[in-house]
Amino acid sequence: MRNLFSAVIVFSPAKGSNVWRKQMSNISSISHFLLLPLADTRQLQLLHFCLFLGISLAALLANGLIISAVACGHLLHTPMFFFLLNLALTDLGSILTTVPKAMHNSLWDTRNISYTGCAAQLFMLSSSLALDVVVSVLYSVVSPALNPLIYSLRNQELKAAAWTLINGQLQKH
């Protein structure tokens, strides 16, 4: 942390006499944050790096397969698979935001992150999670609101009630 001191000279009269008083103000600026290590020994740090690498590569592969399958398969262009595609993109965004820095810290035994790097990670992670909420709301609220007949006919109880109502009306006439 870097401290900057600035001196300010203030004129303050004290009972008719001129007294000069010197005030010190402390201005601190934060340039980086210190991170707690996952492990103290080098072998455990390398193990963490390998675990992060394996899990992140598996997640990247799985999400890449989902994205390519939904994008290339014309039969998969339905709201449910569009929702799955957006969840895969959100998952990729959250993985690619934090895991590379954690892997870098484990491999190179560094224990700090810059203030701007932390702010960028926080912004990307929060925007990725906000996108997840928006997509969930769009899928669960907007799609049934735009197509109420399709979504109501998928529900078996509503379908049975509709058939009972239609059959009852036909028998009366």
Secondary structure, DSSP 4 states (H G I P E B T S, - for coil): -EEEEEEEEEEEEETTEEEEEEEEEEEEE--EEE---S-SSHHHHHHHHHHHHHHHHHHHHHHHHHHHHHHH-GGG-SHHHHHHHHHHHHHHHHHHHHHHHHHHHHHHT--EEEHHHHHHHHHHHHHHHHHHHHHHHIIIIIHHHH-HHHHHHHSHHHHHHHHHHHHHHHHH-
